[in-house]
Amino acid sequence: MINFGFYSRADDYFYENSGIEWDMSAVKSAYEWVENSIVTRTDRLRRWQASTYNAFVEAGVAPDNGFILDHVQGTKIGGSTYDDSGRRHGAVELLSKANPENIKVVVHATVDRVMFSNSKPLAAVGVKYHDSKGTQHEVHVRRGGEVILSAGAIGSPQLLLLSGIGPESSLSSMDIPVVRDQPFIGQFMADNPRNGVNLLVPVRLADVGVRVAGITNIGPYVESTAVPRVSSIIPFIPFLDLIPPLNLSVVVVGGKVSRPKSTGSLNLVSPVDVTVSPKVRFNYYSHTEDILQCGNLVEVLRKVLETQAMEEYKFPGILVPNYFTYIGPSLPEDSSDQESLATFCHAVGVNYHDSNGTRHEVHVRRSGEVILSVGAIGSPKLLLLSGIGPCNGVNLLVSIRLADVGVRVAGIIDIRPYVESTTVTRVSSIIPFLDLIPPINLSVVVVGGKVSRTKSTGSLNLVSPVDVTVSPKVWFNYYSRTEDIPQCGNLVEVLRKVLETQAKDKYKFPRILGPNYFTYISPSLPMDSSDQESLATFRRKHCQHLGICMVDAW
């Protein structure tokens, strides 16, 4: 697997350097089991993937391999866990070939730890898990049985540490009983960082997932995808569901460092709770060989974008050549400029936490005081107290380039909600589609409002008893009190009146055979604000859609 559902068998390098003696006939059978169950071989490439294939070949990612599941150098069409209709197939479907008499599946179960024998040699004898109601259970292996730990690159070492397998000093410091001192558990954590560019293209694309990959002879793998309209497979792209309803699409053209040399570590945050994510640092690009690969990737992507196959995805220039419209950073102008290359490599497509962990203390003088001012979340996180108000509104794509910054105007009305509007700036931290204003005559505006003096309240609970950098769990229980719900209906009516005014007409898109219209990004206003079901949907969606409503999706 690479990304976006793309399926490929492993590189021979893995088998030759893993230190494991593989039964290759068993490996081949396992591959075929997976491929026959969940992997799709497409009948034909759709428009963007076909263009990507041609561009890779034209850019010199050779040879042209056609369809092949093996990991081979060059441009290839691989398998996909998405079928041609866009439906994703998951690992659960592998059970279709299991013998039902030999298998029992427990759903909604979260493993808390692995249980080990007290005798020698040390052996795993079962697992403890909890169900969706929090009830604890134990499962023990039969004589000669085994526990197969398959919780992924993060979950597996986390479970081993929680179970007492790991560095003795680390386990003892968290009062975890040491079953086996194994200093390498949680160490040498590596992830191949993704880098690339995001483009707004003047074409409506229907591609789903990745079907094409380029395996270069200078290290990085390259791939590309069109961003689907409703996307849960690309959490590292901050503008999901943001393709407006006109002939535009968003595509990602990028690649990944192969066999990264940079490594980091994984450490527990909670010594008892497996649902609390561990701290993971991959130390991306801390090794010079990885930075060199990123420079190679930049050159490959530059060649790809210069191909004839990519010309149709440029915007037409009247007095200038046709051009690409970048969403976010473009490729560095000069890949030999180490400073701009480092900025590109560290900033694009990689999200990581960096801290040296150094602790300090500051004490007040006699009769001094501590002023706590870390916001509605930070303050109760330190004092365990909470409360804030919900917002709703609509996001519009308008046919004018706007330079407004921030909010200067507010409306405070007698039916309680506050109303306001803002232009989305190029660098914006208040909404989840940052840097999405293309360098053409388009802008994104938010027209919305907030419930005043909200009655609905929730709670804040610590996740870590010792680490302030671990976000608490926060529930605001928006609209749980009936007094807040009528305000949302009032807000919808006010926003409808605002959008119907003459002052807003110039922000509509022109229509040849009908009235001019607003182009909504995300849900529009409910057609009938007396329809309680559509109003409820509007409340829920917009409190999730606008980052200013939620601190975390718990």
N, C-alpha and C positions, 0 to 999 in steps of 0.2 A: 504494500500500500504506500502511496505517496500522500496525496491530499485530494479533497473534493471527490472522494469515492474512486479515485484512480487505483487500479489493481495491477500489480506486477509481482512476479516471483522475485526472490531474493538474489542479490549479486553473488556470484561464485566466490568473491572475496570473503564474504561472510562465512561460508562453510570452511574455507581454507584457513581462516585466521581466528576462528572462535575458540579453538582449543578443545573442541568436542569432536568425538569420533561419530560421524553421522551415518545412519542407515539410509542411504540415498533412495533406496526403493520405497522405504516407509515415507520419506519426505515427499516423493513423487505422488504416492497414494493420497497423502494428506492434502497436497495441492489440488489434486483432481477432485477430492471430496468438496473442498471449498468452492472450486470453480464451477462444478456442476450444480451447486446449491444456490449460490448468491451472486455469481459473476456473470455479467452480460457482455456479449460480443455484439457490438452494434452492426446493423446492416449497412448503414451509411452515416458518414459524419455530417452533422448539421453545419450551418454556415460558418459560425465562428471557429469551431474546431477544425473544419476543413481549411480555413484561411490560416489558422495557427500551424497546421501540419505543413502547408506549402511554404509558410514563412520560415519555419525552422530549417527545412531542407534548403531553401534559397539562401539562408544565412550561414550555411556550411555545417550544420549539425548532421554529419553524415556517419554511416550510410542511411539511405532510405529503406527502412526495414518493413514497412507495411504493418499488418497486424501480427503481433507476437506477444506472448505472455512472459517470455523470459526477459531477464535484465540484460540488455545488450546495448553497446554503444551506438549512438545515432538517433534518428527520429523514428518513433514507433507509435502505432495505435495499440493501446492496451485494453484490458478489461475494465469494467466499471461496476460498482455496487449500485449504480442507478440504471434502470432499464430505459428503453427509448421513450417511454411515456413519462419519465421523470420520477418514477416511484423508486424509493431507496430500499434495498434489501439488506437486512442485518444478520448478525451472527445467530440470532434466535432461530433462523430458518435452517441452520445446520442440524437442528434437532429432528428435522423431518426424516432424516435417514437413520435415526437412532432406533434401537430395539426398545419399545415401550416397557417391556418386562424387565429391562436391565437398567432403567434410568428413572430417577425421581427428581422433578424440578420444583424448587421452592422459589416462588416469586415474591417480590417486595421484601427481599431479605438482604441485610447488610452485614457482612462478616466483620466481627469486632477484633478477633485475634485467632491465631492458630494455637492449638493445645499440643504440648510435647510430652513424651514419656519421661519418667524419672530414671528409667533404667538406661544402661549402656548397651549398644550404641544409641545415641540420641535419635529419636524418630518422631515425626508428626503423627499424632493419633486422632486428631479431630479438629473441629472448629467451633467457636462460639459465634452466634449471630443474633441479631435482633430483627423483628418484623416491623411492619409499618405502624403498629401500635406501641412499639417500644418493648414488647415482651421478649425476654432473653430465651435462647434455645441453645442446645448443644447437639452436635452430630459427631459420632465416633466411627472410625474406620473399622472394617472387619479385619480379621486376622489376615495378614499379607496384603492388606489394602494400603493406599497411599493418599496423601493430600496433594492435589495439584494446585499450586499457587499461580493464578493467572489474572492478576488485578492491574496489569499495565505497568508502565515504567515508573509511575508515581505511586500507585496503590500497593504494588508488591513490596517495595522496600518499607513503605509506611507500615504495612501489616507485620512485617518481620520485626521492625523496631518495637511496635506495640506488643508483640508477642515475646519480647525479651531476647531477640537475636540481633546483635549489633555491637557497636563500640561500648565496652563496659563503662567507661567514664561517663559517656553521654547518657546511657540508660540509668546508671546509678544516680546521676544528678537530678533525674526526673522521677526517682523512686519507682522505677520499673524493675521488677525482679529479673536478674540476668540469667537467661537460660544457656546462652553460648556467647562468649566474647568473640565477635566477628567485626574487626575494625573497618572492613570495606563496605559494609551495608550502609547505604545512603551516600557513599562517596562516588566520585568519577561520574557524576550525572552529566549526560551530554544530550544536546538537542540540536538538530541542524536548523539554523535560523533561516527564515524566509525573507527575501527582499524582492522588491519589484516596484512597478508603477501601476496606478489605477487611471483608467482613461474613460472619459465620457465620449461615446461614439454616436454619430448621427444615423444609427440603424437600429431597428427593433429586432432584438435577438431572442431566440427561443431555446438556445442551447442549455442543457442541464448537466452539471458535472464536468469532469475532465476526461477526455478520451485520448489525448495526445500528450506525449512527453518527449523531451529531447535530453539524451544522456551524452554530455559533451566529453571530449578528450582532455579538457583542461580542468575538470573537477565538478562544477555545479550541474545540477539537473534543472531544466527549464520546463515550464508549463504555463498554461493560461486558461482562464475560465470567464464566462459571462456571469455576472451576478444575477441570480434568479430573483424574481419579485418578492417571494417570501422565502427567506433563507435562514436556516439554522445551522448550516454546515460551515459557515465562515465567521466565527466569532471574532476573528482578529480584524475584520473590516468594520469600521465604526459607523457605516451609513447604510445598514441593512434596510430593506423595504423602501428605499428612497429613489426609485426610478420613476420619474413622472410619467403620466399617461399620454405620451406622445412618442414620436419616432426617435427616441434616445435610449441608449443602454449604457451600463457600466461594465467594463471588462477589467480584469486583473491580468497583467503580464509579469511573471516573476519566476523565481527559481530558488533553489535551496542548496546550501553548502553540503557536499557529500563527505561522509566520514570526518566530521569535525574533530579537531584536536582540542578545542576549548572544553573544559569540564568544570563542574561545580559540585554542589552538595545538596542533600535533602535532610532536613531536621524537623523533628516533631514540634508542633505547637502545643498540642494537648497530649498528655501521657495516657489518657484513658478513653478519649472520644475519637473514633475513626472518622466521624463525619466532619471533623475540623481539619481543613486542608493543611498539610505540612508546609513549611517554608522551603522553597526550592530556588536555588540560584544556579543557572547554567553558565554564567560568566561568558556570554556570547562574545566572540571575537577577542578574547583575551590571548589567543594564540595567533602569531603572525601568519601562519599558513592559512588560517581561515579568512583573514583579511585579504590575502592574495586571491583566494577563490572568489571573494565578493567582487574584487576588481575584475576578475575574469568574467563573472556573471554580468557586470555592467556592460562590458564590451559585447558579449553575446546578445544581450537585450537590445543594445544600440543597433546591432546589425539586423536583428529581427524587425525592429520598427522601421528600418530603412528599406525593407524589401517591397517589391511591387505588390505582394499579397496583402500588405497592410494599407495600401493607398486608399482603398475605398472607405476606410474607417477614420479618415481625416476630415476636418471641417473645411469647407471651401473658403479660400481667401480671395477677396475681390482684387485688391491691389498688391497682395503678397501671396507667396506660395501657400498651398493647402497646409494645414497644421493639425497636430494632435492637441486635444484639450485634456490636460492633466487634472486629476482630482488629487490634491495633495502634492507632495514633492515630485519633481521630474528626475530623470537620470542626471547624475553629475555631468557638467559640461566637459570636464577633463578628468578621466579616470586615473590619470597619473598624479592628480592633485590629492595628496594623502589626507589633507584636512577635510575637503568636501567629500571624499570617499568614506572617511571614517564617520562623518555625519550621516551620510546616506545609509551605511551599513548598520549603524547602531540605532537609527531612528525609524527605519521603514520596516514594517512587518514583524517587528520583534517587541514584545512587551515583557519587561523583567523588573524585579525588585532589587535595588542595589543599596546596601548599607554595611558599614564596617562594624556595626553592633556595639560601638563604644558607648558606655553609659556615664552620665555626669549627674551631679547633685548641685542644686542651688538652694541656699537657706536664706530666709528672710532675717533682717536685722530685728533687734528688739522693737516691739510695737509696730513692726511692719505688717504687711498683709500679702496674701496671694490673690491675684485677680484672675479668675477663671474666665477666659473668653475664647473658647475654641469651637463655638458654633452650636447649633441645635443638636448635632449628633455627637461632637467631641466632648461637650460639657457633660451631658448625661452619661456618656461612655465612661467618664472619670468619676461621676457622682451617682450614676444609675438613676437618671430622670430623663423624660422625653416629651416631644410634641411639636407638630408643624402642620401647615395647611395645604390641601391639594390644589392642583391647577388643571385647567382644561383649555383647549383651543384648537386651532387648525394651522397647518403649515402650507404656505402657498409658494409656488414658483411663479415669479412675475417677469414680464418681458422688458424690464428696465434694469440697468446697472445702478445699484444704490450704494452710497458710501456712508450711510448713517451708522453710528456706533452707539450701542446701548439704548436704553429707554429714557425718553425725555417727557413723555406724555402718559398720563393715567386717567382713567375715568372711575369715579367713586359714585355709585348710583344708589337710589333709595330701595332697590330690591336686593341689596346686600353684596353681590359679587363685585370685585374690582376688575376692571378691564385695562389691557395694555397691549402694545404691539412693538415688535423690534425686527430689525433686519439682521439676518445671520451674518456675522462677520467671518472673515477668512480664518481667523484663529479664535475658536469659540469653545468654551468649557461648559456651557450651560445646556447644550442640546447634543443628542447622540449622533449627529451627522456632520462632524467637524470637517472643515476645509472642503466643503462640497459645492462651492460656488465656482463654476467653470469660468475661464477668462473670455467669456462672450457676454452679450447683453442679456444676461439672466441674473436674477437674484432670488434668494429664498427669504421669505418673511414669516414671522410667527404672529398670529392674531389670537389672543387668548385672554384668560382672566383667572382669578383665584377666588375660592370661597373665603369669605371674611368670617372671622370669629368662629372657626370650625368647632363643632361639638364632638366630632369623632376623634377618639384618642386611642393610642396603642401602647406599646411598651418597648423598652430596649433591654437586651440581655447580653452580658459579656460572653464572648466565645473563648477567649483566653484569660485566665486569671492573672497573668503576669506580663503580657505583651501588648502595649498600647497600639502597636502598628497593625494588629489583627482587628479587622472591622467587626463591630458588634452586630448581632442580629437585631433588626429593627422592624417592627410592624406598626404602621400608622393606622391601619384599619379604615382607610379612606371610605367615606360615605356609609359607615356602619350605623351612624345616627340619622334618623329620618329627617331631622332638621336641616341637614346639609344637602339633601337630595333636591329639594325645591330650588335651592340657589343655583344648582347646575342647570336646571331647566330654564331659570331666569337668564343665566349666562348665555345659553344657546340662543335665546330670543334676541338678546342685546347684540351678540356677534352677527346674527343674521341681518339685523337692521344696519349694523356698521358696514357689512359687505355689500348691502344694497344701495349705499349712498353714492351720489355723483362723484364724491371725492375719490372713491376707490375704482371708478370705471377705467381709468387709464392704466391700471395694473392688470387688466384682463387680457387674455390672448384673443387676437382677432379671428373671426370665423367668416368664411366667404358666404355661405348660404344660411347662416343663422346668427343669433345674437352672440356677442363676445362672451367669453367664459373665463372663470378662474380655473387654474390648474392646481389641484390639490396634491400635496405630497403627504401621504398617510391619509387616514379617514377624514371625510368631509363632515360638515354638520349634519345631524339627523334631519331627515326630511320633515318629520313631524315631532316636535318637542313634547307633545302629549302622549306619544307612544313610549310607554315606560320601558319596554324591552330594548328598543333602539337607543333610548337615552341611557340605559344602564350599560349597554355596550360602549357607547361613546365615553362614559365616565371611566370604565375599566381601561379601554385602549389608550386613552390619552394620558392617563396617569402612569402607564407603562411606557408610552411613546416619548414623552418629554422627560429628559433627564432631571429637570428641576422638581419633578414630583417624587422620585424614588431615590433612595440612597443605594439600595441593593434589591435585586429581585429575589426575595426570600419566599 
